[in-house]
Amino acid sequence: MAAAPDEHPTEDLARLAGLHGVATSYRPAPDRTVQVPASAVTAALAALGVDAAGPDAVRAALAARERELRERLLPPTVVQWAGAEPPAALTALPAGTRLRVETEDGAERDGAGDLPLGVHRLTATAPDGRTGEACLVVAPDRLPAPPGRSYGLLVQLYSLLSRRSWGMGDLADLAELAGWAGRTAGAGFVQVNPLHAAVPGAPTDPSPYRPSSRRFPDPVHLRVEDVPEYAYVEDRERLDGLLERAGRLRAAVLDKGALIDRDAVWELKRQALELVARVPLGPGRQAAYDAFRAAHGRALDDHATWCALAEVHGSDWHRWPDGLRDPRSAATARAREELADRVEFHTRLAWLTDGQLRAAQRAAREAGMPVGIVHDLAVGVHPAGTDAWAQQDVFAAGMSVGAPPDAFNARGQDWGLPPWRPDRLAATGHAPYRELLRALFRYAGALRIDHVMGLFRLWWVPQGSPPTDGTYVRYDADAMLAILALEATRAGAVVIGEDLGTVEPGVRETLQRRGVLGTSVLWFERDWEGDGRPLPPERWRADCLATATTHDLPPTAARLTGDHVELRDRLGLLTRSAAEERAEAAADAAEWLALLGSLGLLDSPAAGPPGSDEEEEIRAVHRFLLRTPARLVGVWLPDGVGDRRPQNLPGTWDQYPNWRLPVADADGRPVPLEELVASPRLRALLEVLR
């Protein structure tokens, strides 16, 4: 029975929760503590396999947990940072304990000193005969730093259509943009939205932040004509028909104002890729394909099997026949054999997409970009998709990730993403997390981690409860950071953490200590501990990506003109009168422009209200970002042509075309890539940064 909203955990339940990393309260502000309901604590413990349904169960579970912690020699994961003192888990072992390490490459050695970087197996044997095993992560002290200061472009890839794409931006468009920006504009990187595999359906969830799998990319981003086997397709008549239909899709978006239709694009690409997949691979290509399959092993097999099963049974595995809900069942093995041709097709698509992703990164580096393509890691996965099916043992059943109430959302948020179980992650040596990072770092010059605070803790919302009735569950942040440092170092990649919003004390400092860059957005950078005024550039942090806006926020032109208030007013999203919102927005913009003027960053300060000389004001905003010590400065590409529309408007679903808008100019006219790079307005903005 659910606890009453005002019921708080008992002392025993609070102790039990603390031993399992489940919070019984949280602090949304330094001077305010909020107790979470006992029902949320009990539900989170149940999702961790701990029965806390009643006083007797709580006492039994508490005794068992205390006994387990008292008797174990080692925690599941031990972290040794390079150059640091031995970890407490090792120094606290009984005198005379023998340590044996099996290194990542299979070698065995006595003792845990002077080990190479890697993820090793550690066995401890105490004098009293007790033994313990742990995953030992030996990690570099810090992640790689950006190679000097640079600026780059931020864009949602689907919105970047060219006259050659099939109705949405693709990986060839990304490579073209990177090649142009690196060679002619001196840009150091291009950051894109998550390109993870989506959950297919009718319609497909357009949000790139609710993927089916984070480990494998989505083949909808392929440029079909760039697949080498395309040239040898025999049925040219059918292929030409698909190209003609793709041209109509592209023209509808670029010339007729239609929204990007991901499903229609994928239907055409799927048919074309089926023709391409019939072409035998040459010997070298076959060897590369075989190596890719070997490198990704069972995870790739699971992903392709899920895709094949979804074609037959629908895209929600919870509704599949009983036997198929288990990826390791005999029924699933039989289905995999029966659908072998479709499993092979989806395996091939994963490889082709990986190849074009790596080609885009090569194009960026060859164009002189020191970083290249910055990929985005979503905070979680769709509950109906590949990862949730294939990794059921490490996901918390009946739970969803979200956020507690804050100043911007009094009801809290439920993102509909099942969280990883920290105990199961630890038991596997964080293998799913390690494999995910390795897969992404294959083609990323840098990685942006959405809601990077999730490496420390996540807000778990029990199924059927409002987001207000959730609680925080803690992860082994030291292990998560150590593995991130290890894999980023191996790849030579930079990591950017999206740390906007409520961040618990100490998290930003820990991330900075380990070399994870933060994210600083102009409009939020104020002296919150002082007079609340815009923060002068010299007081910004250096270890960050500094930007004027993001995909979830209004473009800079909309901020300056107040168009974002009018949009929210039209959609009924305002919580105050439109007049109040307009006045506050105008005052906010005026305050920033006054600071820019006082710093001499406005070449010709406008005499009128904010937005009256919009292009110059946007350039001044970016001159300001250059004045900060930020290591990376990002330009929202739509700002370069005066786009007024956010790509995503939080709080909306059907009311606004989230994730379906092409880059457009100030009048809302779509701007294809070929016109974008020739735009005098964009070139003038980039000249400021150059």
LUMTIRO-349910 format. One record per residue (C-alpha): x, y, z; residue in three letters. Coordinates in steps of 0.001 Angstrom, whole numbers, plus 500000, padded with zeros to 6 digits. Layout:
% residues N
XYZALA;...
This chain:
% residues 690
500000500000500000MET;501415503407499025ALA;502478505704501831ALA;500575508881502466ALA;502223511940500893PRO;503252513288504306ASP;504610509986505624GLU;508369510079506127HIS;510769507139506426PRO;511278505663509892THR;514742505684511419GLU;515374502050510419ASP;514129502648506868LEU;516329505746506606ALA;519396503755507723ARG;518602500950505282LEU;518095503448502463ALA;521392505166503247GLY;523280501859503051LEU;521863501306499550HIS;522427504863498297GLY;518754505846498403VAL;518063509368499692ALA;515359510140502245THR;515633513898501682SER;517242516365499313TYR;518215520038499327ARG;516929522083496363PRO;518609525129497936ALA;521295525528500625PRO;518705526712503150ASP;515947524216502342ARG;515612520480502957THR;512749518437501491VAL;511805515045502919GLN;510791512422500357VAL;507808510133500972PRO;508446506718502489ALA;506643505182499516SER;509356506487497160ALA;512116505093499379VAL;510402501707499652THR;509811501552495888ALA;513430502470495096ALA;514699499806497496LEU;512357497239495904ALA;513787498120492479ALA;517213497379493971LEU;516003493978495136GLY;515552495000498795VAL;512278494177500563ASP;511310497089502823ALA;507548496495502875ALA;506901496767506592GLY;508893497146509837PRO;509883493474510073ASP;511148493386506496ALA;513079496613507044VAL;514775495249510166ARG;515701491992508425ALA;517056493802505354ALA;518988496232507531LEU;520611493430509521ALA;521503491577506307ALA;523044494677504701ARG;525059495594507795GLU;526348492011508042ARG;527274492008504337GLU;529206495274504613LEU;530915494129507813ARG;532053490807506385GLU;533072491709502844ARG;536727492318502135LEU;536302494499499050LEU;533601496659497476PRO;532514495592493949PRO;534685498275492319THR;537967499756493509VAL;539452502848491836VAL;543147503631491711GLN;543829507078490245TRP;547268507352488645ALA;549752509038490940GLY;547407508971493954ALA;547763507135497234GLU;546328503584497347PRO;542529503650497742PRO;540977503283501202ALA;539444499942500202ALA;542976498496500003LEU;544595500268502937THR;541734499103505199ALA;542335495404504462LEU;543512493234507386PRO;547277493046507823ALA;548725490137505887GLY;546024490116503183THR;547376488770499892ARG;546395490540496676LEU;546340488939493259ARG;545547490853490075VAL;544530489549486664GLU;545196492440484333THR;543002493469481441GLU;545266491656478986ASP;545113488392480967GLY;548445488610482790ALA;548587487671486492GLU;550633489402489147ARG;550917489669492908ASP;550049492949494603GLY;548129495944493309ALA;551029498344492835GLY;552414499741489596ASP;549598498435487419LEU;548960499614483863PRO;545899501713483082LEU;542890499476482582GLY;540081497496484182VAL;541511494527486052HIS;540242491738488342ARG;541475491928491928LEU;541338489041494425THR;542076489537498116ALA;542721486651500535THR;542733487561504236ALA;544735485656506883PRO;541458484258508305ASP;540657482616504955GLY;538077485102503740ARG;538339486080500078THR;536948488952498084GLY;536916489945494455GLU;536624493365492895ALA;536924495167489603CYS;540042497347489881LEU;539968500436487666VAL;543373502056487209VAL;542611505429485661ALA;544580508485484548PRO;544404511373486983ASP;542553513625484519ARG;540707513428481238LEU;542302514886478095PRO;542119518693477863ALA;541112520507474668PRO;544159521108472458PRO;544179524867472920GLY;541231527229472796ARG;538759526917469944SER;535246527766468875TYR;532764525529467136GLY;529266525154465731LEU;526295523573467499LEU;523568522062465330VAL;520843519444465368GLN;521916517207462491LEU;518411516402461200TYR;517818520178460782SER;520885520611458534LEU;519433519708455146LEU;521420520048451951SER;520187519840448372ARG;521510516266448368ARG;519976514907451576SER;516772512898451636TRP;514486515190453622GLY;516625515524456765MET;520267516257457469GLY;522626513283457263ASP;526218512267457944LEU;527461513502454572ALA;525991516911455412ASP;527832516762458725LEU;531110515967456985ALA;530543518818454500GLU;529785521304457273LEU;532855520210459240ALA;535088520438456180GLY;533836523935455363TRP;533910525237458950ALA;537384523893459629GLY;539006525107456416ARG;537300528440455784THR;536062529583459192ALA;538749528273461547GLY;536253526281463636ALA;537611523625465976GLY;534542521426466368PHE;530944520724465383VAL;528596519531468120GLN;525503517526467168VAL;522489516013468896ASN;522495512342469977PRO;522609510106466899LEU;521606506985468840HIS;519280504391467308ALA;515632505429467647ALA;512650503246468524VAL;510858502649465201PRO;507122503126465086GLY;504295505097463553ALA;505074507780464371PRO;508591507379465730THR;509315509364468879ASP;511208512293467290PRO;513222513112470415SER;516890512120470048PRO;516992511965473854TYR;514708508886474115ARG;516654506382471987PRO;516203502649471596SER;519939502098472036SER;522694504474473050ARG;525391502040471974ARG;524471501843468282PHE;523758504742465892PRO;520640505249463804ASP;520951504340460102PRO;518433507072459211VAL;521504509348459244HIS;523219507441456416LEU;523874509082453046ARG;522817506104450951VAL;524722507205447846GLU;527983507219449833ASP;527779503499450637VAL;530338501904448238PRO;527981499066447278GLU;525383501619446080TYR;527212501927442756ALA;526686498214442055TYR;522952497911442763VAL;521374496108439801GLU;517802497401440102ASP;518609500968439020ARG;515037501699437988GLU;513729501090441504ARG;516638502996443017LEU;515970505969440719ASP;512330505924441806GLY;513363506105445448LEU;515746508987444690LEU;512933510864442970GLU;510663510396446000ARG;513502511513448276ALA;513834514665446183GLY;510141515398446696ARG;510556514956450466LEU;513523517327450471ARG;511695519918448362ALA;508659519743450647ALA;510809520773453609VAL;513104523285451923LEU;510689524875449455ASP;507157524293450737LYS;507438524698454506GLY;506770521070455448ALA;508093519647458703LEU;510902517103458672ILE;509258513677458418ASP;511753511226459865ARG;509482508243459284ASP;509037509035455590ALA;512796509518455198VAL;513516506207456886TRP;510952504321454777GLU;512730505426451598LEU;516216504812452969LYS;515237501373454271ARG;514050500316450819GLN;517184501673449182ALA;519474500060451753LEU;517794496704451232GLU;518822496940447577LEU;522331498002448578VAL;522631495148451100ALA;522106492588448321ARG;525425493618446773VAL;528232491313448001PRO;531039493018449910LEU;534516493038448430GLY;537267491182450365PRO;538548494246452201GLY;535082495476453064ARG;534091491994454234GLN;537122491829456506ALA;536254495228457994ALA;532646494119458525TYR;533759490905460214ASP;536063492889462513ALA;533211495210463466PHE;530958492258464320ARG;533699490656466392ALA;534393493925468245ALA;530752494412469256HIS;529855490769469827GLY;526665489920471657ARG;525570493543472051ALA;525426493954468269LEU;523663490616467882ASP;521085491697470478ASP;520543495048468787HIS;520034493530465338ALA;517785490811466777THR;515614493387468546TRP;515296495365465288CYS;514256492213463408ALA;511753491177466085LEU;510311494713466203ALA;509512494458462491GLU;507360491408463224VAL;505930492053466685HIS;505988495849467069GLY;508456498160468744SER;507484497555472402ASP;509093494329473604TRP;506796494256476652HIS;503986493288474227ARG;505886490536472438TRP;505055486852472981PRO;506295485656476388ASP;509391483800475217GLY;510651486696473114LEU;510682489119476031ARG;513809487344477277ASP;516824487937474999PRO;518475484727476291ARG;515485482401475859SER;515296479436473507ALA;512365481142471767ALA;514504484191471028THR;517331481987469739ALA;514883480232467381ARG;513447483549466204ALA;516961484845465552ARG;517591481889463266GLU;514242482273461507GLU;514867485986460963LEU;518547485563460102ALA;518301487656456922ASP;516739490589458809ARG;519227490255461671VAL;522011490373459094GLU;520445493452457451PHE;520320495419460703HIS;523848494301461618THR;525053495607458268ARG;523281498939458831LEU;524998499417462188ALA;528361498880460507TRP;527602501218457593LEU;526477503976459967THR;529559503530462141ASP;531679503892459004GLY;530073507166457948GLN;530337508503461498LEU;534071507779461483ARG;534338509344458013ALA;532745512556459331ALA;535296512698462140GLN;538133512100459657ARG;536785514913457459ALA;536714517242460462ALA;540273516441461501ARG;541570516663457929GLU;539999520133457747ALA;542221521180460639GLY;539744520850463495MET;541635520057466712PRO;538558518412468256VAL;536257517474465385GLY;532771516082465915ILE;531310516400469409VAL;528720513675469944HIS;525984513795472556ASP;525277510997475049LEU;521615510961476089ALA;520893510425479790VAL;518927507217479211GLY;516994504983476833VAL;513392504332475870HIS;511789501609478032PRO;510507499805474921ALA;513803499728473020GLY;516871497590472397THR;518936498398475467ASP;516023498021477893ALA;515281494596476361TRP;518840493304476060ALA;520040494622479445GLN;516981493970481608GLN;519188492705484421ASP;520856496116484879VAL;517768498326484590PHE;515564499196487572ALA;512113497768486900ALA;509179500050487647GLY;511310503195487822MET;511810506222485594SER;514444508961485591VAL;513350512565486072GLY;513933515648488180ALA;512440516977491418PRO;510446520220491503PRO;512523523355490987ASP;512099527042490233ALA;511380526303486554PHE;509059523303486993ASN;506993523136490164ALA;505629519678489279ARG;509011518063488729GLY;509797516046485601GLN;509430512418484532ASP;511530511687481441TRP;510205508176480929GLY;513673506592480920LEU;514445503509483031PRO;517580504006485177PRO;520511501670485485TRP;520697499816488812ARG;523905500970490512PRO;524303497627492315ASP;524074495618489102ARG;526396498014487293LEU;528951497564490073ALA;528556493773489998ALA;529434493738486275THR;532424496036486735GLY;530292498721485056HIS;530607496747481820ALA;527509498197480060PRO;528782501713480753TYR;532320500884479602ARG;531072499303476381GLU;528818502279475695LEU;531695504737476052LEU;534002502650473871ARG;531386502498471125ALA;530856506272471106LEU;534544507129471322PHE;535132505178468086ARG;533972508220466154TYR;533840511130468624ALA;536469513826468923GLY;534644514848472078ALA;531610513663473994LEU;528925515825475582ARG;527198514013478451ILE;523614515124478899ASP;522724515687482585HIS;526248514783483687VAL;525036514916487298MET;523644511451486586GLY;527140510044487110LEU;526590510895490783PHE;522859510455491384ARG;519551510265489520LEU;516015511141490544TRP;514001507904490435TRP;510219508198490005VAL;508153505079490862PRO;505806504014488069GLN;502366505532488586GLY;503612508253490939SER;503986511962490131PRO;507571513231489754PRO;507216515010493095THR;507064511596494795ASP;510479510377493688GLY;513858510209495370THR;517548510375494523TYR;519538507167494113VAL;523310507397494230ARG;525822505839491818TYR;529495505079492332ASP;530664508413490927ALA;534332507623491516ASP;534058504478489394ALA;531944506193486716MET;534466509040486439LEU;537455506703486471ALA;536064504622483607ILE;535192507815481723LEU;538753509094482214ALA;540205505773481086LEU;538144505464477896GLU;538434509153476991ALA;542210508974477394THR;542423505887475206ARG;540430507713472533ALA;542207511055473022GLY;538774512672473403ALA;537525515666475376VAL;534412515342477577VAL;531859518112478162ILE;529314517721480936GLY;525894519364480632GLU;525673520623484209ASP;522833523134483905LEU;520095523375486510GLY;520204522148490106THR;523596520628490904VAL;524411519239494337GLU;527353520839496147PRO;530767519445495220GLY;529765517918491887VAL;531046520707489643ARG;534272520827491646GLU;534791517065491293THR;534117517163487557LEU;536530520056487138GLN;539181518242489194ARG;538994515306486797ARG;539015517417483641GLY;535334517217482613VAL;534374520573481110LEU;531129522196482201GLY;528475524034480192THR;527870527753480670SER;524972529488478888VAL;525051533281478718LEU;521538534026479981TRP;522030531908483115PHE;525430533337484057GLU;524560535870486724ARG;525967536715490130ASP;523425534565491948TRP;525260534885495274GLU;525521538667494974GLY;523414541277493218ASP;522045538909490559GLY;523409541011487710ARG;525015539550484558PRO;528354537971485368LEU;531254539910483811PRO;533385537823481447PRO;536449537579483677GLU;534384535849486366ARG;533260532992484133TRP;534885529611484670ARG;537579528541482223ALA;536846524815482139ASP;533653524976480139CYS;531914525195476791LEU;530416528700476716ALA;527389529318474499THR;524594531811473994ALA;521871529155473821THR;521070525444473416THR;518547523281471563HIS;516135523525474531ASP;516291527340474725LEU;515203530194472472PRO;517661531213469759PRO;519508534433470524THR;517425536486468072ALA;514256535393469862ALA;515761536353473221ARG;516698539797471978LEU;513361540514470287THR;511103538846472854GLY;509738536436470244ASP;510139533551472689HIS;507551535121474997VAL;505086535544472134GLU;505564531886471164LEU;504897530630474681ARG;501921532961474987ASP;500384531607471749ARG;500780528061473074LEU;499303528850476487GLY;502529528020478338LEU;502896531199480397LEU;502316531002484138THR;502013534798484439ARG;500432537490482279SER;502023538089478891ALA;502703541697479874ALA;504721540607482914GLU;506678538058480892GLU;507412540589478142ARG;508611543169480648ALA;510908540696482389GLU;512327539396479092ALA;512958542926477829ALA;514653543916481078ALA;516831540799480963ASP;517968541490477396ALA;518503545198478131ALA;520672544373481130GLU;522919542115479070TRP;523141544616476221LEU;524076547345478681ALA;526966545196479899LEU;528058544504476307LEU;527964548224475571GLY;529944549098478685SER;532635546643477608LEU;532853548194474142GLY;531605545015472453LEU;528792546657470487LEU;530315548355467429ASP;527306550626467016SER;525046550370470066PRO;521452550456468910ALA;519434553490469875ALA;516211551494470000GLY;515029548654472246PRO;516753545224472403PRO;516630543520469027GLY;516511546725466964SER;519987545980465565ASP;519752542248466019GLU;522668541099463865GLU;525125543415465586GLU;523790542450469003GLU;524239538744468253ILE;527814539410467167ARG;528368541358470395ALA;527063538430472439VAL;529710536242470843HIS;532434538849471321ARG;531492538656474989PHE;531830534857475011LEU;535328535285473576LEU;536177537641476447ARG;535493534855478955THR;538280532381479753PRO;536131529478478445ALA;538228526820476732ARG;535522526165474139LEU;533042528662472692VAL;529996527337470864GLY;527875529075468209VAL;524321527833467771TRP;524313527520463968LEU;520734528825463531PRO;521884532031465277ASP;524050532645462227GLY;520991533187460015VAL;518617534708462581GLY;516384531689463210ASP;513757532538465837ARG;512437529060466624ARG;513752526692469307PRO;514350523150468108GLN;512635521859471238ASN;510171523633473508LEU;510120521831476871PRO;506638521315478233GLY;505096520703474811THR;504266517573472850TRP;501755518037470020ASP;501467521809470445GLN;504894522464468902TYR;506925520646466195PRO;509803519620468468ASN;512800518036466703TRP;511226518519463235ARG;512322521983462127LEU;514989522744459500PRO;517435525587460092VAL;515638528735458880ALA;516291532450458488ASP;514647535329460369ALA;511530535014458196ASP;511185531286458860GLY;512402530310455367ARG;514435527077455451PRO;518093527559454588VAL;519832524557452976PRO;523474523864453748LEU;524636525269450404GLU;523007528657451155GLU;523938528545454820LEU;527686528490454197VAL;527319531355451690ALA;525256533521454062SER;526894536948454613PRO;525216537095458025ARG;526725533770459144LEU;530114534650457721ARG;530110537989459568ALA;529310536217462837LEU;532012533592462362LEU;534526536288461453GLU;534041537636464990VAL;535077534274466411LEU;537836533652463931ARG;
